[in-house]
C-alpha cells in the first residue's frame, strides 16, 4: 500500500506553500488515517487562505504509476474555499489536490479495499480517514457480549 499526493505541485509553485510528506496510520478498528500538513515557504501574505480545506469530491477507482508499478487507488480531493476563481483561472490549474491510497495488486486491493469516510481539519492541514469496505455493514453486526 502507498499514499499518493496528486495535483499539489501547482499550489506549491504559484502560492509558495509546501506540502509535507503524508503520514499514514493503521488504527485498531481497521481504519486508516492520513495526516497531511502544509507550510508557507516564504512570508506569504495570504497564507490564511490555506488555513481550512474542504472536501471537493471523492473518486473510487483509478490508477497511479510509481517506479514502474501500477497502483489501484481510492482518492479524496480537497480544495481551499478562500481561493477564488479569479485566483485560479489564469494559472490553468485544478482547484483541488488529491490524497490517494494505492494498492499494488488486484488481490491486495480486493482484500483491503478501503473507502473514504470523513476528514478533520487542522490549522494548516487535515486528517483524512478511510475505512475497510463494508465497515458499516449493520446487517451482519453482532451485539457486544459482556
Secondary structure, 3 states (H helix, E strand, C coil): CEEEEECCHHHHHHHCEEECCCEEEECCCCCEEEEEEEEECCCCCCHHHHCCEEEEEEEEEEEEEECCEEEEEEEEEEEECCCCHHHHHCCCCCCEEEEEEEECCHHHHHHCCEEEEEEEEECCEEEEEEEECCCCCHHHCCCCCC
